[in-house]
């Protein structure tokens, strides 16, 4: 999988970091969590329960895209990439990026978020993320993967979806 850029996307609680790190290990690629690329102001806003605006996201998405493009050996990144325009912005810098959308019911996602400790994203923002989410369109390079099951089962489905 050398030279591949893969973004594991979805709302908070979907398992982007766990699946992304596992996928990177299976593919022999480095893993980056895009949450660590947010400027401090974005993290503070989200930690306060305030959803980000597009104006907050554009500079961050530019960093996400340039970071993907800089890894010519390939990379797996966890990144929400909730809307098509966000994915298009990422693809401008890293055109061949494959998106793995982690898909789960609101109930499952809320259970997962509520069980997390020490994450800056509060459960209250799940509703706004689900309202913002635009699933992958048929013409986008990627696949939807159900998060119902163990992390290993989800990871196996993600690998299979990538072909």
Secondary structure, DSSP 4 states (H G I P E B T S, - for coil): -TT-EEEEE-STTS-HHHHHHHHHHHHT-EEEEGGGGS-HHHHHHHHTTPPPPHHHHHHHHHHHHHHHHH-TT-EEEE----SHHHHHHHHHHSTTPEEEEEE--HHHHHHHHHH--S-SS-GGGHHHHHHH--PPPTTSSEEEEE--S-HHHHHHHHHHHH-
